[in-house]
């Protein structure tokens, strides 16, 4: 029995199986993504999706899918599945699936009469190559296996349609072919480890539909080009490995390469190991740069997400080298920003006012994992530069006021993590004294001071302590209200009364301007109005504008994005606050909350956590199918649990 296992009754029920997706990455930007029945339901889905930096900053679908057909005694059994107009699915190969499991690699077992065929997929690390291993587990007589590739050669944000410009030519290579549909694209090499016959039979498969895009209010039909098919003989026990990549593969080594990639995989045999594998998927190595992608399938590397995610994705899994590698890239980007230099680091939104504050928090987590002294030795220069930069109000939109608080202008532009916009304006226009900005600022002041105290920089520590005292007293005076929770932001005489989760950071951070009783008051209100089994709601149901369901066209989704949807990464900080207040007596509660996320590993994108959930039952998963901050904060929570145990 596998940890992630789905049997025939669920697999043949498309209402159950189609919403479940799978994701494989090569840790260099390329990925394979589809559903567990290999029916693509998004324009972002594909068997080989790769970045092509020479063309643009997007990913591109080269190989959309690969249909298998079992031929025995002249009878053909097509194992593929596509959606066409009018809710028509063809050729309905899912009815032959006996089970889908995922321990080391996604594995599908097909049964066609007396024939049992196992299919396993791996993405080669740091190479744009997908490998599929077919094993004929059982058969009374030999079969022919046909493999029919569906080609797209387009950006993930566009569609392919039948046209006369597509280049239908191909060339033979060792045990396969290479082809390229359009200028500017790399050649696609499709090869097998065994001798085979390629039958050239060019055709377009028209009007395929992607229901997920239809739900989101986008164009949802596409035509895909099929150049022909490969045919190879198999008898019981035989293994055939298919390779799809942008360079020619040595076919005699394909079985060995697949086995090597298989052997180095971490088994997804429990909750923690599944999250570790999910965490690895967000790493993106580009030359000497190490990025952390915010999510799949459409997010890039965003500064705030990178700093919030990095401790959970690396330190919580004891991968210190990964932290330092990514932090080296991030530090260069931060220095370039503060010095107003052009940067070759592709980290987006680094100009947002809270990014430097989150960067300090990230260094603080490194110090907790190692020591204050080691943090100073590795990142002391960066820390000092950040604190001086902020203290002197050099940031274009984060200003230190005389009362010790920091102020930002967010009236016309979204500047916080609640960044949805409509008609060019922020849906949640948070401006002025923003609660989490100032909680992070107080924490940064105290943490930096502790580092300076450790290394004997008494004068620097004293300056920061003085600002922290002002900030602390001003914080409670400005944000704490008579109802025992914190205003979300305060701008002049206006105080935002809506109950939002951003106040939880003041209770969770290591250094807080709140007393323990005030921290508990904030936590209690968050528990009553914001906590769900899938994270903290972005807005209380009792507040005006509550909109908990993220669905429909883009405009509707924009207005719901931060108006009641539940976010798992926020619950990581909630749990940290809970453990700080209740200590060991709170462990069992936190463990129970984690159960909900373990259930999620089987329901949306297998083995990982999606971007957000509806704020009301049944808390459906929405948005990006894999989200770095969510995986990171759940891993960090599990790490905190170990400490308190």
LONUVO-745646 format. One line per 8 residues: for each residue x, y, z of C-alpha. Coordinates in pm, 1 decimal. Example, Ala and Ser with C-alpha at 12.3 -4.5 7.8 and 13.67 -1.06 7.14 Angstrom:
2
1230.0,-450.0,780.0  1367.0,-106.0,714.0
//
This chain:
645
0.0,0.0,0.0  146.2,334.5,-106.5  108.1,661.3,79.2  -21.0,834.7,-235.0  -234.8,572.5,-407.6  -554.3,587.8,-613.9  -739.9,278.4,-726.3  -951.0,202.0,-1032.8
-1294.4,320.5,-906.2  -1160.1,671.4,-849.5  -941.9,681.4,-1160.2  -1226.1,598.5,-1399.4  -1452.8,856.7,-1235.3  -1343.2,1173.6,-1415.9  -1525.8,1398.8,-1170.1  -1282.7,1268.5,-908.3
-966.1,1214.2,-1111.7  -955.6,1517.4,-1344.4  -922.3,1776.1,-1061.4  -617.6,1590.6,-927.6  -296.5,1712.0,-1088.3  67.8,1607.5,-1085.1  381.9,1820.3,-1108.0  740.5,1722.6,-1185.1
1023.6,1975.6,-1218.8  1390.8,1966.8,-1311.6  1491.2,2242.8,-1061.1  1603.3,2463.6,-1350.8  1267.9,2604.1,-1454.9  1130.7,2322.5,-1672.4  838.1,2107.4,-1562.8  587.3,1837.7,-1652.3
232.9,1893.2,-1534.4  -96.1,1718.0,-1608.1  -372.5,1527.3,-1431.0  -337.2,1181.7,-1277.6  -518.5,1037.2,-1582.2  -283.4,1227.0,-1820.8  -562.8,1442.4,-1962.4  -445.6,1803.0,-1991.1
-700.2,2046.4,-1845.8  -495.4,2370.2,-1849.0  -298.7,2555.9,-2113.5  -8.7,2531.6,-1865.9  -15.8,2151.5,-1877.7  238.3,1961.7,-2083.2  475.9,1669.8,-2083.4  778.6,1889.5,-2157.7
743.1,2257.4,-2063.0  1065.7,2456.7,-2063.5  1193.9,2813.4,-2036.8  1349.8,2953.4,-2354.2  1534.9,3266.4,-2238.1  1644.3,3347.8,-2593.0  1279.2,3408.7,-2681.8  1119.1,3559.2,-2370.9
1070.3,3521.9,-1996.8  792.4,3262.4,-2026.0  776.2,2884.2,-2024.5  691.5,2703.8,-2347.6  504.8,2379.3,-2412.1  700.2,2171.8,-2663.6  558.2,1824.1,-2608.1  198.8,1845.2,-2487.2
130.8,1478.3,-2427.0  210.6,1127.0,-2545.7  -66.2,876.9,-2622.7  4.9,507.2,-2578.6  -168.8,232.2,-2777.2  -140.0,-138.9,-2701.5  -175.3,-358.8,-3010.9  -225.7,-731.8,-2961.1
-345.4,-979.2,-3225.3  -445.3,-687.1,-3447.2  -669.1,-527.1,-3181.5  -583.2,-170.0,-3076.0  -638.7,-31.4,-2726.1  -561.7,342.2,-2697.2  -466.7,447.4,-2343.5  -483.0,823.8,-2409.0
-744.4,1072.9,-2292.2  -836.7,1416.8,-2429.4  -1134.9,1644.1,-2384.0  -1313.5,1770.3,-2693.3  -1624.1,1982.8,-2756.0  -1945.6,1896.5,-2583.3  -1791.0,1715.9,-2288.0  -1668.1,1442.8,-2517.5
-1365.7,1251.8,-2395.7  -1164.6,1038.2,-2633.4  -1020.4,783.4,-2663.1  -1114.3,715.1,-2297.1  -801.0,524.2,-2209.9  -859.2,597.1,-1840.5  -1098.0,299.2,-1826.8  -791.6,72.8,-1853.3
-617.2,224.8,-1550.0  -595.1,-18.8,-1261.6  -419.4,214.6,-1017.8  -206.3,527.9,-986.6  64.4,545.3,-719.3  336.6,791.7,-636.3  617.2,691.6,-407.7  936.5,784.4,-587.5
785.1,866.7,-927.9  428.4,892.5,-1062.8  330.6,542.3,-1172.9  23.9,430.8,-1369.4  -68.9,63.9,-1406.9  -288.5,-23.1,-1707.5  -470.8,-349.1,-1761.7  -602.2,-441.3,-2106.9
-738.2,-794.6,-2093.0  -440.7,-1008.8,-2002.5  -192.7,-728.9,-2069.8  -55.2,-527.8,-1776.4  156.9,-224.3,-1864.6  328.6,-0.8,-1608.6  419.6,360.0,-1693.6  662.1,566.1,-1480.9
778.6,925.7,-1540.5  1084.3,1118.4,-1422.8  1221.0,1461.0,-1507.3  1600.1,1460.8,-1532.1  1754.6,1702.1,-1280.4  1883.7,2025.7,-1435.6  1820.4,1899.9,-1789.6  1526.7,1969.1,-2020.0
1440.1,1602.7,-2058.3  1139.9,1391.8,-1960.5  1181.7,1013.9,-1938.6  896.2,763.4,-1943.6  960.1,399.4,-1859.3  715.7,137.3,-1985.9  734.2,-211.8,-1838.1  525.8,-497.1,-1977.4
439.6,-659.2,-1645.2  227.1,-936.3,-1791.8  115.0,-1055.1,-2134.8  34.1,-1397.3,-2274.9  187.8,-1301.7,-2609.2  401.2,-1016.1,-2749.4  245.1,-676.4,-2812.0  320.0,-369.1,-3017.3
342.3,-43.6,-2822.1  258.8,271.0,-3019.2  357.7,612.1,-2889.3  187.4,911.3,-3052.6  335.9,1254.5,-2957.5  117.4,1567.4,-2953.0  323.7,1880.6,-3022.2  243.6,2242.3,-2930.0
559.1,2458.9,-2956.8  399.3,2764.9,-2795.4  409.5,2982.6,-2485.4  210.1,2871.7,-2181.7  7.7,3191.3,-2223.7  -93.6,3117.6,-2583.2  -247.7,2838.7,-2788.8  -153.0,2641.9,-3097.0
-399.0,2630.2,-3386.5  -378.9,2456.3,-3719.8  -170.1,2667.7,-3955.3  38.7,2647.7,-4271.1  349.2,2795.2,-4110.4  422.1,2490.6,-3895.9  726.5,2299.6,-4015.4  621.6,1934.7,-4047.4
962.8,1807.2,-4146.1  1170.6,1578.1,-3926.2  1503.9,1403.7,-3926.5  1595.5,1060.5,-3802.5  1829.2,1035.7,-3506.3  1937.9,730.5,-3308.8  1620.7,530.2,-3229.1  1397.2,829.3,-3294.0
1345.7,1163.7,-3462.5  1402.9,1533.3,-3411.0  1169.6,1810.9,-3522.4  1102.0,2180.9,-3473.0  772.2,2342.1,-3563.9  874.5,2709.8,-3564.7  1191.9,2922.0,-3598.1  1345.7,3029.6,-3268.1
1247.1,2712.1,-3085.4  1495.3,2439.5,-2996.8  1470.8,2106.5,-3171.0  1269.1,1840.8,-2991.6  1437.6,1500.0,-2979.3  1207.4,1201.5,-2925.0  1390.7,872.1,-2884.3  1351.0,523.1,-2742.8
1608.7,297.1,-2586.3  1519.5,17.9,-2832.1  1500.9,-12.4,-3207.1  1162.1,100.9,-3329.5  977.8,216.5,-3635.5  856.2,574.2,-3676.7  552.7,596.8,-3902.4  520.2,946.6,-4046.3
150.6,1036.1,-4046.5  114.3,1413.6,-3996.8  -221.2,1541.3,-3875.1  -381.7,1805.5,-3656.4  -605.1,1706.6,-3365.6  -854.2,1990.5,-3350.9  -1060.5,2168.3,-3087.0  -915.8,2010.0,-2776.2
-1054.9,2180.4,-2467.8  -902.1,2285.6,-2136.2  -1184.8,2307.1,-1879.7  -972.4,2482.6,-1615.7  -920.0,2774.0,-1855.0  -1290.0,2787.1,-1931.1  -1361.7,2812.2,-1557.4  -1122.6,3105.9,-1537.3
-1293.3,3292.9,-1821.2  -1018.0,3245.4,-2080.1  -1002.2,3098.8,-2430.1  -994.0,2722.6,-2382.6  -953.3,2539.5,-2715.6  -640.5,2430.1,-2897.6  -525.8,2227.5,-3198.2  -224.2,2001.0,-3153.2
3.0,1862.0,-3421.6  86.9,1491.4,-3436.8  376.0,1405.7,-3675.0  313.7,1030.3,-3658.8  386.1,753.7,-3413.4  659.3,523.6,-3287.1  599.7,150.1,-3280.1  807.8,-97.6,-3081.4
764.8,-467.8,-3001.2  748.2,-583.7,-2639.9  718.4,-918.8,-2467.5  654.8,-994.7,-2101.7  924.3,-836.1,-1883.6  1051.0,-596.4,-2151.6  1126.9,-234.0,-2066.0  1100.4,57.1,-2309.6
1219.5,407.0,-2212.4  1099.8,711.9,-2405.2  1304.6,1032.1,-2393.9  1175.0,1374.6,-2489.5  1435.6,1651.3,-2471.8  1606.1,1940.3,-2647.0  1928.9,1749.4,-2708.1  2004.4,1405.8,-2845.3
2023.8,1130.6,-2585.5  2258.8,831.2,-2593.0  1981.6,571.1,-2621.4  2189.6,284.7,-2482.6  2205.1,473.5,-2152.0  1836.7,567.2,-2121.1  1747.3,276.0,-1891.9  2049.3,350.4,-1672.6
1966.9,722.8,-1666.0  1607.2,654.4,-1566.9  1714.5,418.2,-1290.7  1967.0,670.7,-1158.2  1702.3,944.6,-1143.8  1464.5,700.4,-977.5  1715.5,593.4,-714.2  1801.9,946.1,-598.3
1438.3,1043.3,-542.8  1312.1,1087.0,-186.5  1018.1,848.4,-134.3  683.2,1018.3,-78.3  596.9,764.3,189.3  476.0,1004.6,459.3  358.5,1362.3,511.3  699.4,1508.6,591.8
885.3,1341.2,305.7  615.5,1446.1,58.5  660.5,1807.7,166.1  1039.3,1781.4,132.2  1000.0,1663.1,-228.1  750.0,1943.4,-286.7  997.1,2194.4,-141.5  1268.8,2085.2,-384.2
1042.4,2164.7,-678.8  1060.5,2539.3,-613.0  1439.4,2560.5,-646.1  1549.2,2703.7,-979.3  1916.7,2706.8,-1076.6  2004.5,2933.3,-1370.2  2380.3,2934.4,-1424.9  2537.6,3071.0,-1106.7
2203.1,3211.4,-984.0  1981.4,3020.4,-740.7  1618.6,3131.9,-731.8  1309.2,3017.7,-545.9  999.2,3017.4,-764.4  685.9,3146.5,-593.7  475.9,2864.8,-736.1  364.5,2656.9,-1032.2
261.1,2670.3,-1302.4  267.4,3046.7,-1368.0  465.4,3219.8,-1093.7  822.5,3342.3,-1124.1  1071.8,3432.6,-849.8  918.1,3710.6,-637.6  1128.9,3873.9,-368.4  879.2,3866.3,-80.9
782.2,3505.5,-151.0  1147.7,3405.0,-173.8  1239.4,3543.5,167.9  928.2,3407.2,340.5  978.4,3065.0,179.5  1351.6,3018.4,210.1  1377.5,2917.3,578.5  1102.4,2656.4,553.6
1221.4,2516.4,222.2  1582.7,2478.2,336.2  1656.2,2525.4,706.2  1356.8,2317.4,816.9  1487.7,2032.6,603.0  1847.6,2078.1,724.5  1965.6,2184.8,379.2  2195.2,2466.0,485.7
2387.7,2466.4,158.4  2066.0,2528.1,-34.5  1987.5,2826.2,190.3  2330.6,2979.3,143.3  2323.8,2924.7,-232.8  1986.1,3096.5,-273.9  2079.3,3367.6,-25.9  2389.8,3450.5,-226.7
2169.9,3536.5,-525.8  1919.7,3721.4,-308.4  2191.5,3923.4,-135.4  2329.0,4038.1,-470.1  1980.6,4148.0,-578.4  1926.9,4337.1,-251.4  2261.6,4513.9,-276.0  2191.2,4610.0,-636.8
1855.4,4753.6,-533.2  1991.4,4952.2,-239.1  2280.1,5086.8,-448.6  2044.4,5162.2,-741.0  2253.0,4945.9,-972.1  2122.6,4750.7,-1271.4  2088.3,4388.2,-1170.6  2111.8,4066.0,-1367.2
1919.1,3881.8,-1094.0  1569.1,3789.4,-1207.5  1399.3,3847.9,-873.8  1077.9,4040.1,-924.3  910.8,4299.6,-698.3  1225.0,4359.1,-495.1  1123.7,4725.1,-467.9  821.5,4645.2,-248.2
860.5,4820.4,88.7  841.5,4511.0,311.5  1095.2,4301.8,116.7  1396.0,4424.7,315.5  1207.7,4358.7,638.8  1137.9,4001.3,530.0  1503.1,3965.0,430.0  1605.4,4046.2,787.5
1351.9,3791.5,916.5  1510.6,3532.8,686.5  1855.1,3607.3,830.8  1703.5,3577.6,1177.2  1586.6,3223.7,1096.0  1937.6,3142.2,978.9  2073.0,3269.2,1310.8  1824.3,3050.5,1500.6
1938.7,2749.7,1298.3  2309.2,2826.0,1345.9  2411.2,3110.9,1579.5  2420.3,3489.3,1598.9  2794.1,3479.2,1547.2  2773.8,3270.1,1229.7  2496.0,3492.3,1098.2  2722.0,3793.0,1151.3
3017.5,3624.8,982.3  2818.6,3533.5,672.0  2563.6,3812.5,646.4  2675.3,4090.1,881.9  2761.0,4329.7,599.1  2423.4,4274.6,432.2  2236.5,4312.1,761.8  2414.0,4637.4,842.5
2348.1,4776.0,495.1  1976.8,4692.6,521.0  1933.5,4843.1,866.8  2122.2,5161.6,776.0  1923.7,5187.8,452.8  1593.4,5163.9,639.0  1698.6,5374.9,937.3  1795.8,5660.1,705.8
1470.8,5629.7,503.7  1653.3,5563.8,177.7  1380.1,5332.0,55.9  1152.8,5504.7,-197.4  838.0,5390.0,-14.4  926.1,5300.4,343.5  983.8,5601.5,565.8  1091.7,5602.9,930.0
889.8,5856.1,1129.5  988.8,6024.9,1454.7  757.5,5795.3,1650.5  970.1,5495.6,1545.8  710.6,5351.3,1305.3  756.0,5303.1,931.6  512.4,5452.4,683.4  429.2,5348.9,323.2
200.4,5490.3,56.9  -30.1,5222.0,-84.3  -324.9,5428.3,-203.9  -260.3,5394.5,-576.3  -45.2,5081.3,-591.6  -60.5,4747.9,-412.6  246.5,4731.1,-188.3  176.2,4441.2,49.0
127.6,4068.9,-3.4  -242.5,4152.8,-50.4  -158.5,4262.8,-401.0  -466.8,4205.0,-618.2  -568.4,4493.4,-842.3  -875.4,4590.2,-1046.5  -869.4,4860.9,-1312.2  -512.6,4937.9,-1209.9
-605.8,5008.4,-846.6  -544.1,4787.6,-542.6  -851.2,4592.4,-432.9  -724.5,4622.2,-74.2  -555.7,4967.1,-63.5  -349.3,4929.3,254.5  -154.7,5246.6,326.0  9.3,5446.5,603.4
123.6,5257.7,912.2  74.0,4895.1,801.1  55.2,4647.2,1085.8  285.8,4368.8,961.1  539.1,4619.0,825.9  578.2,4767.0,1170.9  575.1,4430.9,1348.7  855.9,4321.4,1115.9
1038.3,4651.2,1168.1  1031.6,4617.5,1547.4  1150.1,4256.5,1516.5  1429.7,4361.0,1278.1  1549.4,4632.9,1516.5  1567.6,4397.2,1811.9  1724.2,4113.2,1614.0  1993.0,4334.0,1458.6
2064.2,4478.5,1800.9  2112.1,4127.8,1943.5  2357.9,4047.9,1663.7  2553.7,4367.4,1734.8  2555.6,4290.5,2107.4  2693.2,3943.7,2031.2  2985.3,4078.4,1827.0  3061.0,4377.4,2050.2
2910.7,4651.2,1831.5  2759.1,4826.5,2135.0  2706.4,5167.2,1975.0  2515.4,5025.5,1679.4  2305.1,4813.6,1912.8  2222.9,5116.1,2130.2  2100.3,5319.8,1831.4  1868.3,5042.1,1720.2
1741.3,4980.5,2073.8  1647.4,5346.9,2102.5  1439.7,5329.6,1781.8  1288.6,5000.3,1897.5  1169.7,5157.7,2223.9  997.2,5435.1,2030.9  851.9,5184.6,1784.1  724.8,4955.6,2058.0
538.7,5222.2,2251.7  398.6,5376.2,1932.4  291.8,5036.4,1799.8  52.3,4958.1,2081.2  -78.3,5314.6,2089.9  -146.2,5320.5,1714.6  -260.3,4964.1,1638.9  -410.1,4812.7,1954.1
-780.9,4887.4,1986.4  -1036.8,4850.8,2263.2  -1158.1,4516.9,2122.2  -821.7,4352.1,2181.7  -705.7,4312.3,1824.6  -488.8,4523.1,1594.7  -596.2,4765.0,1324.0  -485.7,4642.3,983.2
-343.9,4984.8,894.9  -366.9,5339.3,1021.5  -334.4,5646.5,801.6  -377.0,5981.1,974.6  -711.1,5978.2,1153.3  -830.9,5668.4,968.8  -791.8,5324.8,1127.6  -892.4,5013.3,928.7
-1124.9,4808.3,1148.6  -1150.3,4501.8,923.6  -1026.2,4188.5,1096.9  -743.3,4054.3,882.9  -465.7,3802.7,950.3  -179.2,4051.5,916.7  -194.0,4124.6,1288.9  -81.8,3768.1,1363.8
280.3,3853.5,1285.8  294.6,4077.1,1593.1  210.0,3769.5,1802.1  434.0,3527.2,1615.2  764.9,3708.0,1564.7  1047.2,3642.9,1808.6  1054.9,4008.7,1913.1  715.1,4168.6,1957.1
603.2,4508.3,2088.6  303.9,4331.9,2248.9  287.4,4186.7,2596.1  207.8,3817.4,2626.5  -153.1,3892.3,2722.3  -187.3,4121.1,2419.7  -38.5,3852.0,2196.1  -295.5,3606.0,2331.6
-579.2,3850.5,2269.9  -477.2,3884.3,1905.1  -440.7,3507.8,1873.0  -781.1,3445.1,2028.7  -959.0,3673.3,1784.1  -773.2,3513.9,1491.7  -884.8,3174.0,1622.1  -1250.0,3278.3,1642.8
-1279.4,3462.8,1312.5  -997.2,3363.7,1080.3  -879.2,3009.1,1147.9  -989.7,2729.9,910.6  -858.3,2376.3,851.4  -671.4,2513.9,547.9  -516.1,2831.9,681.0  -612.2,3178.2,801.0
-882.3,3367.1,616.9  -766.6,3688.8,456.3  -1076.0,3862.5,598.9  -1317.0,3782.7,878.9  -1670.8,3671.9,782.0  -1791.7,3947.6,1015.7  -1611.7,4218.9,820.3  -1760.1,4411.2,528.9
-1679.0,4271.1,185.2  -1625.1,3909.2,289.2  -1598.5,3703.2,-30.2  -1465.6,3354.8,45.9  -1492.9,3176.9,-291.1  -1217.8,3229.9,-548.2  -1369.3,3135.7,-882.3  -1507.9,3278.0,-1204.8
-1359.1,3525.8,-1450.1  -1048.1,3728.0,-1368.7  -1233.0,4030.1,-1225.6  -1439.5,3818.2,-987.6  -1128.5,3634.3,-875.0  -939.8,3960.0,-819.9  -1208.7,4084.6,-584.1  -1210.5,3757.8,-390.0
-832.7,3703.8,-377.8  -778.9,3864.8,-35.7  -1135.9,3907.7,82.3  -1190.8,3583.5,269.9  -984.7,3314.2,100.1  -774.9,3099.9,336.9  -394.3,3095.1,307.2  -189.6,2809.7,460.1
133.8,3010.9,491.0  -37.7,3249.6,732.3  -128.4,2955.9,951.8  242.4,2883.3,988.1  283.3,3212.5,1174.3  -41.3,3153.4,1362.4  95.5,2818.5,1483.6  422.4,2980.2,1583.7
227.9,3232.2,1792.4  15.5,2953.5,1939.9  321.6,2753.9,2046.6  487.2,3064.8,2193.2  182.2,3124.0,2412.2  76.3,2770.1,2502.0  414.4,2597.5,2465.5  401.5,2217.0,2504.2
33.8,2222.4,2595.0  -38.9,2356.8,2246.7  140.3,2076.3,2060.1  -163.1,1848.2,2022.8  -374.3,2132.3,1879.0  -108.8,2216.7,1620.5  -75.3,1849.5,1526.3  -450.9,1828.2,1467.8
-438.9,2133.3,1242.4  -165.7,1971.6,1035.1  -395.0,1677.6,958.2  -598.8,1896.0,724.4  -294.1,1969.3,513.7  -196.9,1603.4,502.7  -539.5,1529.6,354.7  -476.7,1798.9,93.5
-179.1,1606.1,-46.6  -431.4,1371.8,-209.4  -682.1,1616.9,-346.9  -552.8,1910.4,-555.6  -197.8,1871.0,-684.4  -73.5,1538.7,-554.5  196.7,1567.1,-290.3  204.0,1945.3,-258.6
-6.0,2242.2,-138.1  -191.7,2481.0,-367.1  -200.6,2860.6,-342.9  -516.9,2920.4,-140.3  -849.9,2773.5,-36.9  -1206.2,2895.2,-18.8  -1275.5,3050.8,319.1  -1594.8,2847.5,369.1
-1649.0,2470.0,372.9  -1561.3,2248.6,194.0  -1249.1,2471.4,159.0  -1173.6,2390.2,-204.7  -819.0,2443.5,-326.9  -774.5,2732.1,-571.6  -513.0,2923.9,-766.5  -166.2,2793.3,-844.4
-137.6,2418.6,-793.4  185.6,2443.6,-591.8  279.5,2744.2,-376.5  619.4,2784.6,-214.4  519.0,2987.3,92.5  253.5,2731.8,187.8  484.6,2431.4,163.9  759.2,2624.8,343.0
549.1,2734.1,638.4  400.2,2389.6,693.0  752.7,2246.4,696.7  860.6,2519.6,939.0  562.1,2440.1,1161.9  658.8,2072.3,1167.8  1010.8,2177.9,1263.6  876.6,2398.0,1545.4
667.1,2106.4,1669.9  983.3,1899.5,1709.7  1139.7,2175.2,1918.9  841.7,2198.1,2153.8  818.1,1822.4,2186.0
//
